[in-house]
Amino acid sequence: MTDPFALSGRVALVVGAAAGGLGERAAIALADRGATVAIADLESRGEDLARTATACAETVSSHFVDVTDDASIERLFGELIAEHGRVDVAVNAAGVMLRKPYDETSVDEFERVVRVNLTGTWLLGRAAGSRMAARGSGKIVNLTTVYAERVGPVPESAYYASKAGVANVTRALAAELGPSGVTVNCLAPGVFYPTQMTAPLADDPDRLAWFANRTMLGRLGAPERDLDGPLLLLASTASDYMTGQVVYVDGGWSAW
């Protein structure tokens, strides 16, 4: 039988792929399933991006991009089309977090988080979607968070707002791109540890334990094993009849 999760012959882009985050894990998982993977991140994270490239199969290419800059995204896709001819899968794992009380957060800080997390998702989805629609197929996978429809115990109003927007812009793009054969879905991870974003929790073991106990499974997400399956589902033909969905990968957190 044909493996619906196989990605051989597919070209997959992972943005926000520098080592230390879930984007790195996404790139490795896609490469392991046979995809030709293009990884991209900020030029300032070049060394970390190189670490991801080393961890992937030999069919990886590295690129620099700023998801807040439309021209930068267009340059990225120009490079990808020139090098690979097409993009079959686009995974957007780029994101920033701001842990600050609302009354200590400046307008500029709030708008930067929204610009990276939400506007960046829309810009990348627009660029990928238009090219995929022209070919009549494609998979776009965005990353939001378990806090897409709720808030957590840490003061992060800008982050919560932006990630809720990611979930709904995913649905909006799915509605527009569906007739062209393009699916757009969203992964909503719970607390995965350790990653670059969650590493500071090492200094607060009580909070780390609280997060683990808050899940139905009584543990935190492990980047090296708990993300691959849901990601490969949404990136492969196994999810051809799924679009506009937010898939929670949170150990049951959102079901309480």
N, C-alpha and C positions, 0 to 999 in steps of 0.2 A: 504494500500500500504506500501511496505517496505520503510523506511526512508533512502535515500542514504547518508545522513550525519551522521547517527548513527555510533558510534564507540564502542558499547558494545562488549566485547570479544576481542577487539584489545589491543595490548601492544604498547604503544607509548613512545618513548624516547625524552626528550627535553634537549638539551645541551645548557648551558648558561642560566639556569633557575633561578638563584639567584634573589631574590626580587629586584625590581627597574628597570627592563628592560622588553623588549617585550617578552623575553623568559618566564618570570613569567606569563604573560598574556596567552601565548600559552599553558602552562601547565594547567592553570585553565580552559581554554576553552576546551581542550581535555578531562580533567577529568569530566567536566560538561556534556559532551556528552557520557559518559559511558566508556571511555578508562581506562585501567589500565596504569598509568603513572609512568615512571621512570624519575626523574629529576637529572641533573648532572651539576656541576660547579667546579671551583677551590676549593681546601681545604681551602684556605684563605678566601673564601666567605661562609664558612659553616653556619654562623649565618643567613645570608641572604637566603641561600638555605633552611634552616629550616623554615623561614617565608613563603616561597613559599609552602613547604609541608603542613603547617598548613592551608593555603588558599585553598588547593586542597581537593578532596574527600579522603576517607580513603584508597583508593587503590593506594597510591603513595609510591614509594621507592626512597631513596636519595642516590646519589653516588658522588664521587669525580673524576674529570678528568682534565687533561691538554691537550687541543686539539693540542698543538704543539708537543706532545710527543706520537709517535706511540705506544710505549709500554703501556702508560697510557690508550690509547683508546682501545687497545686489552684487557687490564685488565677489563675495563668497560664492554665490550661486553661479556667477560667471566662471569662476575657477573650477567649480565642481562639474559644470556642463562641459567645459573644455577638457577636463581630465578624465571624467567618467562617462560623459554622454547623457547622464540623467541622474535623478535622485528618486529612489523608490520609497524610501522611509526617511522621515525627518523626526528626530527626537529632540525636544527642547528641554534641557535640564539647567539652563542658565538661571541664576537667581541670587538675590541678596536678602539678608535678614537684618533688621534693626531692632535691637532689644532696648527700648526706651519708653518711659511713660509718655502718654499722649501730651501732657503739659510741659514736657521737656523736649519734644520733637519739633524741629523747625519745619516750616513749609518746604524748604529746599530738601531736607532729609526725607520727608514724606514723599515728595514728588520724585525723588531719585529712586526710591524703592518701587514705586508704581511704574516708573519709566522702564526699569530693568525687568521687573517681573511680569507686568501686564502688557505694557506697550510693546516690549520686546517679544512677547509671545505672539501678539497680533502681527507685528512686522514680519517675524519669521514665518508664521502661518500664511500670511499673504504671499510672500515670496515662494514658499514651497508649494502652496496650494495652486497658484496660477500655473506653475510649470507642470504639476501633476495633472491638473484638470485638462491641460492641453493634450496630454498623453492618454487620458481616460482612466487613470488608476494611480493609487498612492496611499501611503499611510502616514499620518501625522500623529505623534504622541507627545502630549505636553505633560509636564510635571507640576502638580499643585501640591497640596498637603492635606492631612487629615483635618486641618482647620479651614478647609474650603467653605464649610457651612456652619462652622462653630468657632469659638475662640478658646484659647488655652489659658493656663495659669500665669503666663509670662506676659508682661506689657509689650505688645508688638503690634499696635494698631495699624501701622502702615503695611506690615507684612500680611496680617490677616486680610486687610482690604484688598491688597493686590492679588493674593492667592484665591480669594473668592471670585475675583474678576477673571482669573485664568480659567476657572471651571466654567464660567458662563460664556466666555469668548470661545472656548472649545465647542460648546453646544452651538453657538452662533455660526462658527465656521463650518461645523458639520452640516448644518442645515443648508448652507449655501453651496458647499462643495459636494454634497451627497449625489446630486443628479449627474455629476461628472465622474462618478466612480471613485471618489476620494473619501476615505474615512478619517475622522478626527476624533480622537479619544484622549482621555486624561488619566494618569496615575496619581493617586492621592496617598502618598506614603505617610505612615505614622512616624514615630520617633525611631529613626535608624541610627545605630551607634556601633562604632565611631565613624563620623564623617567630619569634614571640616566645620560644618555648621554646629554639630553636636559635641565636638571635642571639649568645649568649655565645661560640659557637664561632669567631666572627670574630677573637677575641683569641688563638686557638690554631690557626693555619693547619696545623700538622702533624697535629693530631687531625682537623681538617676533611678533610684529604687522606686520612687513614687511613680515615675513614668512607666516603668516595667509593670508594676502592680496594677496600674490603671488599665492595662490591656486584659482581654479575656484569656490570653495565652500565658500571661504572667512573665513576659519577656519583651525585650526591645527587638526591633528588626535588625537582622544581620545583613549588611550590604552585600556580602559575598555569596549569599544564598537565597534571600527572601525576595529580591527584586526581579531576578532573571525570568521566572515563569510568567508573571503578569506582563512584564515588558514584551517578552517574545510572543505572547498571545496577541497583544495589540499591534505588534509590528509585522505579523505574519498573516498568511491567508486564513489561519484559524479564526480570525476575527472579522471575516469579510461581511458578516451581517451585524456587526456592532459598530455604531457610530454615535457621537454625541454623549458618550458615557463617561462618568467619573468612577473609576475603579479603585476602591479603597484597599490599600495594602497596609493594614494598621493593627493586626493582631486582635481585631474585634473592638478597638477603641470606639469607633463611631457607632457601634451597635448598642452600647450601654444606654 
